[in-house]
Amino acid sequence: RTMVVADALGVSCALGMMSVFEKAPFVLWMGTGLFGMSMASVYPSVLNFAKQEVPGVSGKGITLVMQAGSLGSIFTPLTVVWAGGEKSLVRILLTLILAADVTFWTLIQNV
């Protein structure tokens, strides 16, 4: 649970930094590094969290949910670029991540 929270905070902070300081190359590099480090453990952490917190769910069910989430994370940036252009990518991803954070916090309070 702690790792999932740390990952969510890291991704949100990274996208926030890159959104606010989009003209500063150093901040963009630092934000990209923080984003990569935070995203690296998201899927294993969420998989472990789901196995621990959701009783009676099979490994196949959790795997299906994780694969659907992976497809969403692949196609969301592509759709955003098609819809709004490259300049809107970081801001729209920040909005999506913040919405996901709010949803996550709401769900985790009930667990």
Number of C-alpha atoms within 10 A of each C-alpha: 14 9 15 20 16 14 23 21 16 19 24 23 18 24 25 20 20 23 20 13 14 17 10 11 11 12 17 19 13 14 24 17 13 20 21 14 15 21 14 12 14 18 16 13 17 18 16 14 15 16 15 12 12 11 8 8 12 10 11 9 10 17 12 11 11 17 13 12 12 12 10 11 11 11 10 15 16 13 12 16 15 11 11 11 11 12 10 13 20 21 16 18 18 20 15 14 18 19 11 14 17 12 11 14 12 11 10 12 7 6 7
